[in-house]
């Protein structure tokens, strides 16, 4: 591993107290703009956020008006679309306000995380309803039904829980730790949806806190400015919406993984492996960290026999802990079967998914089973995925181990036929701590964040049961298209018209992001 840059050790830049006062030029304006955007999400979520059918909130007059009247639904759509994009503009403007990424920039970034993230803790779930699946899975655990063998359809009145129908028969793809969290939440709240949601949000906030603590620490190990890395990730609107507004368990997964990675990189390997193992027991995708941790443990210049030995020790320790946990709950490694669920669905903006969809569409025209061939395409993507991860494990410099891990994780995401916005948020911290340059790389981050915010705004609005229309499918399409158009027009404004932000998408020397000291 590279050592920290001396001027940045412990996050303290070599600046005088007087100079520090000028590090950030009036952060209040973007902070307030982002807070307004976050509040728009809170208010808009009352009308188009995801509510369980049994929710008591449906009986409140304000919710009734915002969810059943055309005016209320329309206002909610506009607020969510504008609020999400306003957060992106505030985030970009905060970066522009920074002259030097020092302690004042860190304070401004932490204020942004609180000011923008705290209101989201009180939204009706937005952009995803997976949290309702967590409630259903927790109910399975409470009722002693194996969640690795049964979907939530095994429960009476399961449809009242609010989960997406894809979970009715799907086995749970989560590890033992998260199953226990689900069980505890449902047991404490007695399946009360809003109380369960708030407890799951607390769990997500633990993950956010871990990211806030360990992203700067990992960045310093690579000589990367820790304060800029924190702004790129934890203050990022995509990070905040996915982990707080949407309540994805990926927050805890990546927070534990980053903490474990830090301890492994600083020679406290046992502690690090245990934390990464806990991450795996939330979502098993972080098992890809283990071979790279084995190399960290083996040390620089290790011979191949030594590397194999430490791979074995890493795997034995991690899998041993997972096995002990599986014995405790009696469900074993059933989550392995659930891992195939994401790979069975394709989406048009994933490279592998797009190729498969094109192949299927063309072959279907000629009477050939195009979807069968498309599955071959998805399988080929998986083979390439394994090959890319293997290459990065066996090839490359020791000092770039975490960057190699980052690229391996990125290969898993990019070569999957389905890419969700929270998959991107897995990658952002790892790329940020190993270095995102102020050129095409940071501009790519801006475009990706804008794209997935627009897609989330347009794809996940809970409106179709409430609009008064004979054709509910048409009503849903119109509502989501309206949200997409509003968000897209805002993005066009940011990129091509806004005199403050358009330069970020064009110039090589990006204002406000010049120093990485």
C-alpha positions as CSV (number, residue, x, y, z in Angstrom):
1,X,0.0,0.0,0.0
2,X,1.1,3.6,-0.6
3,X,1.7,5.7,2.4
4,X,-0.4,8.8,3.1
5,X,0.8,12.1,1.6
6,X,2.5,14.0,4.5
7,X,0.6,17.2,4.0
8,X,-2.6,15.3,4.4
9,X,-1.8,13.0,7.3
10,X,-4.8,12.8,9.6
11,X,-6.7,15.0,7.2
12,X,-4.8,18.2,8.2
13,X,-3.6,20.2,5.2
14,X,-0.5,22.4,5.6
15,X,-2.4,25.7,5.7
16,X,-2.4,28.5,8.2
17,X,-5.6,29.4,10.2
18,X,-6.1,32.5,8.1
19,X,-5.8,30.6,4.9
20,X,-8.2,28.0,6.1
21,X,-10.9,30.7,6.3
22,X,-10.8,31.0,2.5
23,X,-10.9,27.3,1.7
24,X,-14.6,27.4,0.9
25,X,-16.4,30.3,-0.8
26,X,-19.9,30.6,0.9
27,X,-21.0,27.0,1.2
28,X,-24.4,28.2,2.7
29,X,-26.1,28.7,-0.7
30,X,-25.6,25.1,-2.1
31,X,-26.3,23.7,1.4
32,X,-29.7,25.5,1.5
33,X,-30.5,24.6,-2.1
34,X,-29.8,20.9,-1.3
35,X,-31.9,21.1,1.8
36,X,-34.8,22.5,-0.2
37,X,-34.4,19.7,-2.7
38,X,-34.4,17.1,0.1
39,X,-37.6,18.7,1.5
40,X,-39.2,18.5,-1.9
41,X,-38.5,14.8,-1.8
42,X,-40.1,14.5,1.6
43,X,-43.3,16.3,0.6
44,X,-43.5,14.6,-2.8
45,X,-43.1,11.2,-1.3
46,X,-46.4,11.6,0.5
47,X,-48.1,11.4,-2.8
48,X,-45.9,9.0,-4.9
49,X,-43.7,7.2,-2.4
50,X,-44.3,3.5,-1.7
51,X,-46.9,2.7,1.0
52,X,-48.0,-0.8,2.1
53,X,-51.7,-1.5,1.5
54,X,-52.2,-1.9,5.2
55,X,-50.5,1.4,6.1
56,X,-52.5,3.6,8.5
57,X,-51.1,6.6,6.6
58,X,-53.6,5.9,3.8
59,X,-56.4,7.1,6.1
60,X,-55.0,10.6,6.8
61,X,-56.7,13.4,4.8
62,X,-53.4,14.8,3.5
63,X,-52.3,11.4,2.2
64,X,-55.7,10.8,0.7
65,X,-55.6,14.1,-1.2
66,X,-52.0,13.7,-2.4
67,X,-52.5,10.1,-3.6
68,X,-56.0,10.1,-5.0
69,X,-56.5,13.6,-6.5
70,X,-55.0,14.5,-9.8
71,X,-53.7,17.8,-8.5
72,X,-52.1,16.2,-5.5
73,X,-50.4,13.5,-7.5
74,X,-49.2,16.0,-10.1
75,X,-47.7,18.2,-7.4
76,X,-46.0,15.2,-5.9
77,X,-44.5,14.2,-9.2
78,X,-43.1,17.7,-9.8
79,X,-41.7,18.0,-6.3
80,X,-39.9,14.6,-6.5
81,X,-38.5,15.3,-10.0
82,X,-37.3,18.8,-9.2
83,X,-36.1,17.9,-5.7
84,X,-33.9,15.1,-7.0
85,X,-32.3,17.2,-9.7
86,X,-31.9,20.2,-7.3
87,X,-29.9,18.0,-5.1
88,X,-27.5,17.2,-8.0
89,X,-27.1,20.9,-8.7
90,X,-26.4,21.7,-5.0
91,X,-23.8,18.9,-4.9
92,X,-22.1,20.2,-8.0
93,X,-22.1,23.8,-6.7
94,X,-20.8,22.8,-3.3
95,X,-17.8,21.2,-5.1
96,X,-17.3,24.4,-7.1
97,X,-17.3,26.5,-4.0
98,X,-14.2,24.7,-2.6
99,X,-10.9,26.5,-3.3
100,X,-8.8,24.0,-1.3
101,X,-9.9,20.6,-0.1
102,X,-9.0,21.1,3.5
103,X,-10.7,21.0,6.9
104,X,-13.2,23.7,6.0
105,X,-14.2,21.7,3.0
106,X,-14.7,18.6,5.2
107,X,-16.9,20.6,7.5
108,X,-19.0,21.9,4.6
109,X,-19.3,18.3,3.2
110,X,-20.4,16.9,6.6
111,X,-23.0,19.7,6.9
112,X,-24.3,18.8,3.5
113,X,-24.6,15.1,4.4
114,X,-26.7,16.0,7.5
115,X,-28.7,18.8,5.8
116,X,-29.5,16.8,2.7
117,X,-29.7,13.3,4.3
118,X,-31.7,14.0,7.5
119,X,-34.9,15.0,5.8
120,X,-34.8,11.9,3.6
121,X,-35.0,9.8,6.8
122,X,-38.6,10.9,7.0
123,X,-39.7,10.3,3.4
124,X,-42.2,7.6,2.4
125,X,-39.8,5.1,0.7
126,X,-38.8,6.5,-2.7
127,X,-37.3,4.9,-5.9
128,X,-37.6,1.4,-4.4
129,X,-39.9,-0.7,-2.3
130,X,-37.4,-3.3,-1.3
131,X,-37.8,-2.3,2.3
132,X,-41.3,-4.0,2.2
133,X,-39.6,-7.2,1.1
134,X,-37.3,-6.9,4.1
135,X,-40.5,-6.7,6.3
136,X,-41.9,-9.8,4.6
137,X,-38.7,-11.7,5.0
138,X,-38.5,-10.7,8.6
139,X,-42.0,-12.1,9.1
140,X,-40.9,-15.4,7.5
141,X,-38.1,-15.5,10.1
142,X,-40.4,-14.7,13.0
143,X,-42.8,-17.5,11.9
144,X,-39.9,-20.0,11.6
145,X,-40.3,-20.4,7.8
146,X,-37.0,-20.9,5.9
147,X,-36.6,-17.7,3.8
148,X,-34.0,-19.5,1.6
149,X,-36.6,-22.0,0.5
150,X,-39.8,-19.9,0.5
151,X,-40.8,-16.5,-0.9
152,X,-43.1,-14.2,1.0
153,X,-46.1,-15.8,-0.7
154,X,-45.8,-18.5,2.0
155,X,-47.3,-15.9,4.4
156,X,-51.0,-15.3,4.8
157,X,-52.1,-11.9,3.3
158,X,-48.5,-11.4,2.0
159,X,-49.7,-8.9,-0.6
160,X,-50.7,-6.5,2.1
161,X,-47.0,-6.1,3.1
162,X,-46.3,-3.9,0.0
163,X,-43.4,-5.9,-1.5
164,X,-42.9,-6.1,-5.3
165,X,-44.5,-9.2,-6.8
166,X,-41.0,-10.4,-7.9
167,X,-40.4,-11.3,-4.2
168,X,-43.5,-13.6,-3.9
169,X,-41.7,-16.7,-5.0
170,X,-38.0,-15.5,-5.0
171,X,-35.7,-16.9,-2.3
172,X,-33.8,-14.4,-0.2
173,X,-30.4,-13.4,-1.6
174,X,-29.2,-11.9,1.7
175,X,-26.9,-13.4,4.3
176,X,-27.5,-14.5,7.9
177,X,-26.8,-11.1,9.6
178,X,-29.4,-9.3,7.6
179,X,-31.9,-12.0,8.2
180,X,-31.5,-11.5,11.9
181,X,-31.9,-7.8,11.5
182,X,-35.1,-8.3,9.6
183,X,-36.3,-10.8,12.2
184,X,-35.5,-8.4,15.0
185,X,-37.2,-5.4,13.3
186,X,-40.4,-7.3,12.6
187,X,-40.5,-8.8,16.1
188,X,-40.0,-5.4,17.8
189,X,-42.6,-3.6,15.6
190,X,-45.1,-6.5,15.3
191,X,-45.1,-6.0,11.5
192,X,-46.2,-2.3,11.8
193,X,-44.9,-1.0,8.4
194,X,-43.9,2.6,9.3
195,X,-42.2,1.6,12.5
196,X,-40.4,-1.2,10.6
197,X,-39.3,1.3,8.0
198,X,-37.8,3.7,10.6
199,X,-35.8,0.9,12.2
200,X,-34.5,-0.2,8.8
201,X,-33.6,3.4,8.2
202,X,-31.5,3.4,11.4
203,X,-29.7,0.3,10.1
204,X,-29.1,2.1,6.8
205,X,-27.8,5.2,8.7
206,X,-25.3,3.0,10.5
207,X,-23.9,2.0,7.0
208,X,-23.8,5.7,6.0
209,X,-21.9,6.6,9.2
210,X,-19.4,3.8,8.5
211,X,-18.8,5.2,5.0
212,X,-18.3,8.7,6.4
213,X,-15.7,7.5,8.8
214,X,-13.8,5.1,6.6
215,X,-13.9,6.7,3.1
216,X,-11.4,9.5,4.2
217,X,-9.2,7.0,6.0
218,X,-8.9,4.8,2.9
219,X,-8.3,7.8,0.7
220,X,-5.4,8.9,2.8
221,X,-3.8,5.5,2.5
222,X,-3.7,6.1,-1.3
223,X,-2.5,9.7,-1.1
224,X,-5.9,10.9,-2.3
225,X,-7.5,13.9,-0.7
226,X,-9.9,12.5,1.9
227,X,-12.2,15.5,2.0
228,X,-12.8,15.5,-1.8
229,X,-13.3,11.7,-1.7
230,X,-16.0,12.2,1.0
231,X,-17.7,14.9,-1.1
232,X,-17.7,12.6,-4.2
233,X,-19.3,9.8,-2.3
234,X,-21.2,10.4,1.0
235,X,-22.6,13.8,-0.1
236,X,-23.5,12.5,-3.5
237,X,-27.3,12.6,-4.1
238,X,-27.3,9.1,-5.5
239,X,-25.6,7.8,-2.4
240,X,-28.1,9.6,-0.1
241,X,-31.2,8.7,-2.0
242,X,-30.3,5.0,-2.4
243,X,-29.2,4.5,1.2
244,X,-31.6,6.8,3.1
245,X,-34.7,7.5,1.0
246,X,-34.7,4.0,-0.6
247,X,-33.4,2.3,2.6
248,X,-31.3,-0.3,0.7
249,X,-29.3,-2.7,2.9
250,X,-26.4,-2.1,0.5
251,X,-25.6,0.9,2.9
252,X,-24.7,-1.5,5.7
253,X,-23.0,-3.9,3.3
254,X,-20.6,-1.4,1.8
255,X,-20.0,0.4,5.1
256,X,-18.8,-2.8,6.8
257,X,-16.8,-3.7,3.7
258,X,-15.0,-0.4,3.6
259,X,-14.3,-0.6,7.4
260,X,-12.9,-4.1,7.0
261,X,-10.8,-3.1,4.0
262,X,-9.2,-0.3,6.0
263,X,-8.2,-2.5,8.8
264,X,-6.8,-5.1,6.4
265,X,-4.8,-2.4,4.7
266,X,-3.4,-1.2,8.0
267,X,-2.2,-4.7,9.1
268,X,-5.1,-5.4,11.5
269,X,-6.2,-8.2,9.3
270,X,-8.3,-10.4,11.6
271,X,-10.5,-7.5,12.6
272,X,-10.8,-6.5,8.9
273,X,-11.7,-10.0,7.8
274,X,-14.4,-10.2,10.5
275,X,-15.9,-6.9,9.3
276,X,-15.8,-8.0,5.6
277,X,-17.4,-11.3,6.6
278,X,-20.2,-9.4,8.3
279,X,-20.6,-7.4,5.1
280,X,-20.9,-10.7,3.2
281,X,-23.5,-11.8,5.7
282,X,-25.6,-8.8,4.7
283,X,-25.2,-9.2,0.9
284,X,-22.8,-11.9,-0.3
285,X,-21.5,-9.9,-3.3
286,X,-18.6,-8.6,-1.2
287,X,-17.1,-12.1,-1.1
288,X,-15.1,-10.7,-4.0
289,X,-13.1,-8.8,-1.4
290,X,-11.6,-11.9,0.1
291,X,-8.9,-12.9,-2.5
292,X,-7.6,-9.3,-2.5
293,X,-7.6,-9.3,1.3
294,X,-5.5,-12.5,1.2
295,X,-3.0,-10.7,-1.0
296,X,-2.9,-7.8,1.4
297,X,-2.3,-10.2,4.3
298,X,0.5,-12.0,2.4
299,X,2.3,-8.8,2.0
300,X,4.3,-7.1,-0.7
301,X,6.6,-9.3,-2.7
302,X,5.0,-12.5,-1.3
303,X,5.9,-15.7,-3.1
304,X,3.1,-17.8,-4.8
305,X,3.1,-20.4,-2.0
306,X,2.8,-17.6,0.6
307,X,-0.1,-16.1,-1.4
308,X,-1.9,-19.4,-1.6
309,X,-1.4,-20.0,2.1
310,X,-2.9,-16.6,3.0
311,X,-5.8,-17.1,0.5
312,X,-6.5,-20.3,2.4
313,X,-6.3,-18.6,5.8
314,X,-8.6,-15.7,4.7
315,X,-11.2,-18.1,3.2
316,X,-11.0,-20.4,6.2
317,X,-11.6,-17.6,8.7
318,X,-14.4,-15.9,6.7
319,X,-16.2,-19.0,5.7
320,X,-15.7,-20.5,9.1
321,X,-17.5,-17.5,10.7
322,X,-20.3,-17.7,8.0
323,X,-20.7,-21.5,8.7
324,X,-21.0,-20.9,12.4
325,X,-23.7,-18.3,11.8
326,X,-25.5,-20.7,9.5
327,X,-25.5,-23.3,12.2
328,X,-26.9,-20.9,14.7
329,X,-30.0,-20.1,12.5
330,X,-30.2,-23.5,11.0
331,X,-30.6,-22.2,7.4
332,X,-27.1,-23.0,6.1
333,X,-25.8,-21.4,3.0
334,X,-29.2,-21.1,1.3
335,X,-28.5,-17.6,0.2
336,X,-26.3,-19.0,-2.6
337,X,-29.4,-20.1,-4.5
338,X,-30.8,-16.6,-4.2
339,X,-27.8,-15.0,-5.9
340,X,-29.0,-16.1,-9.3
341,X,-32.1,-13.8,-9.1
342,X,-30.5,-10.5,-10.3
343,X,-28.8,-12.3,-13.3
344,X,-32.1,-13.5,-14.6
345,X,-33.4,-10.0,-15.4
346,X,-32.0,-7.7,-18.1
347,X,-32.2,-4.0,-18.6
348,X,-31.5,-1.9,-21.7
349,X,-28.8,0.4,-20.3
350,X,-26.6,-2.5,-19.1
351,X,-24.1,-3.4,-21.9
352,X,-24.7,-7.2,-21.6
353,X,-28.5,-6.6,-21.1
354,X,-28.7,-4.4,-24.2
355,X,-26.9,-6.9,-26.4
356,X,-29.1,-9.7,-25.2
357,X,-32.3,-7.7,-25.8
358,X,-31.2,-6.7,-29.3
359,X,-30.3,-10.3,-30.2
360,X,-33.6,-11.6,-28.8
361,X,-35.6,-8.9,-30.7
362,X,-34.0,-9.7,-34.0
363,X,-34.2,-13.5,-33.7
364,X,-37.8,-13.4,-32.5
365,X,-38.7,-11.6,-35.8
366,X,-37.4,-14.7,-37.7
367,X,-39.3,-17.2,-35.5
368,X,-36.2,-18.2,-33.5
369,X,-36.3,-18.5,-29.7
370,X,-34.5,-15.1,-29.2
371,X,-34.8,-15.2,-25.4
372,X,-33.0,-18.5,-25.2
373,X,-30.1,-17.0,-27.2
374,X,-30.2,-13.9,-25.1
375,X,-29.6,-16.1,-22.1
376,X,-26.4,-17.4,-23.8
377,X,-25.3,-13.7,-24.0
378,X,-26.0,-13.2,-20.3
379,X,-24.0,-16.4,-19.5
380,X,-21.2,-15.2,-21.7
381,X,-21.1,-12.0,-19.7
382,X,-20.8,-14.0,-16.5
383,X,-17.9,-15.9,-18.0
384,X,-16.2,-12.7,-18.9
385,X,-17.0,-11.4,-15.4
386,X,-15.2,-14.4,-13.8
387,X,-12.3,-14.0,-16.2
388,X,-11.9,-10.3,-15.4
389,X,-12.0,-10.9,-11.7
390,X,-9.5,-13.7,-12.0
391,X,-7.1,-11.6,-14.0
392,X,-7.2,-8.8,-11.5
393,X,-6.6,-11.2,-8.6
394,X,-3.5,-12.8,-10.2
395,X,-2.1,-9.8,-12.1
396,X,-1.1,-6.3,-11.1
397,X,1.0,-4.3,-8.6
398,X,0.7,-4.8,-4.9
399,X,0.5,-1.1,-4.3
400,X,-2.6,-1.0,-6.5
401,X,-4.4,-3.9,-4.8
402,X,-7.5,-1.9,-3.7
403,X,-7.7,-0.3,-7.2
404,X,-7.6,-3.9,-8.6
405,X,-10.4,-4.8,-6.3
406,X,-12.3,-1.8,-7.4
407,X,-11.9,-2.8,-11.1
408,X,-13.0,-6.4,-10.3
409,X,-16.1,-5.1,-8.5
410,X,-16.8,-2.8,-11.5
411,X,-16.5,-5.8,-13.9
412,X,-19.1,-7.6,-11.9
413,X,-21.5,-4.6,-12.2
414,X,-20.8,-3.7,-15.8
415,X,-21.0,-7.2,-17.2
416,X,-24.2,-8.0,-15.4
417,X,-27.4,-7.9,-17.5
418,X,-29.1,-5.8,-14.8
419,X,-27.5,-2.7,-13.3
420,X,-29.4,-0.9,-10.5
421,X,-28.5,2.6,-9.3
422,X,-27.3,1.1,-5.9
423,X,-24.8,-1.1,-7.8
424,X,-23.2,2.2,-8.9
425,X,-23.1,3.4,-5.3
426,X,-21.1,0.3,-4.4
427,X,-18.4,1.4,-6.7
428,X,-18.3,5.2,-6.0
429,X,-16.5,4.9,-2.6
430,X,-13.9,2.5,-4.0
431,X,-13.1,4.6,-7.0
432,X,-13.0,7.8,-4.9
433,X,-10.6,6.4,-2.4
434,X,-8.2,5.1,-5.0
435,X,-8.4,8.3,-7.1
436,X,-10.9,10.0,-9.5
437,X,-9.1,12.5,-11.6
438,X,-10.4,15.9,-12.5
439,X,-10.8,15.1,-16.2
440,X,-13.1,12.8,-18.0
441,X,-13.2,10.6,-14.9
442,X,-15.0,13.0,-12.7
443,X,-17.2,14.1,-15.6
444,X,-18.2,10.5,-16.1
445,X,-19.3,10.5,-12.4
446,X,-21.5,13.6,-13.0
447,X,-23.2,12.0,-16.0
448,X,-23.7,8.7,-14.3
449,X,-25.2,10.3,-11.2
450,X,-27.5,12.4,-13.3
451,X,-28.6,9.4,-15.5
452,X,-29.5,7.2,-12.6
453,X,-31.2,10.0,-10.7
454,X,-33.4,10.6,-13.8
455,X,-34.0,6.9,-14.2
456,X,-35.0,6.4,-10.6
457,X,-37.3,9.4,-10.7
458,X,-39.1,8.1,-13.7
459,X,-39.1,4.4,-13.0
460,X,-40.2,4.1,-9.3
461,X,-43.3,6.2,-8.6
462,X,-46.2,4.6,-6.8
463,X,-49.1,6.2,-8.6
464,X,-51.0,3.6,-10.6
465,X,-53.6,2.5,-8.0
466,X,-54.7,6.0,-7.3
467,X,-55.1,7.9,-10.6
468,X,-58.7,8.0,-11.8
469,X,-58.4,6.4,-15.2
470,X,-60.0,3.5,-17.0
471,X,-56.6,2.4,-18.2
472,X,-54.3,2.3,-15.2
473,X,-51.3,1.2,-17.3
474,X,-51.7,4.3,-19.4
475,X,-52.0,6.5,-16.3
476,X,-48.8,5.0,-14.8
477,X,-47.0,5.5,-18.1
478,X,-48.1,9.2,-18.3
479,X,-47.1,9.9,-14.7
480,X,-43.6,8.3,-15.1
481,X,-43.0,10.0,-18.4
482,X,-44.0,13.3,-16.9
483,X,-41.4,12.8,-14.1
484,X,-38.8,11.7,-16.6
485,X,-39.4,14.8,-18.8
486,X,-39.1,17.2,-15.9
487,X,-35.9,15.6,-14.6
488,X,-34.4,15.4,-18.1
489,X,-35.1,19.1,-18.8
490,X,-33.5,20.0,-15.6
491,X,-30.4,17.9,-16.6
492,X,-30.3,19.6,-20.0
493,X,-30.3,22.9,-18.1
494,X,-27.5,21.9,-15.9
495,X,-25.3,20.6,-18.7
496,X,-26.0,23.2,-21.5
497,X,-27.6,26.3,-20.0
498,X,-26.8,26.9,-16.4
499,X,-23.9,29.4,-16.3
500,X,-22.6,28.0,-13.1
501,X,-22.6,24.2,-13.9
502,X,-22.3,23.8,-17.6
503,X,-18.5,24.3,-17.4
504,X,-18.2,21.2,-15.3
505,X,-19.3,19.1,-18.2
506,X,-17.1,20.8,-20.8
507,X,-13.8,22.2,-19.6
508,X,-10.8,20.0,-18.9
509,X,-9.8,22.1,-15.9
510,X,-12.9,21.8,-13.7
511,X,-13.5,24.9,-11.5
512,X,-13.4,24.3,-7.8
513,X,-11.8,20.9,-8.1
514,X,-8.3,21.8,-9.2
515,X,-6.3,21.0,-6.1
516,X,-6.0,17.5,-4.8
517,X,-3.8,18.4,-1.8
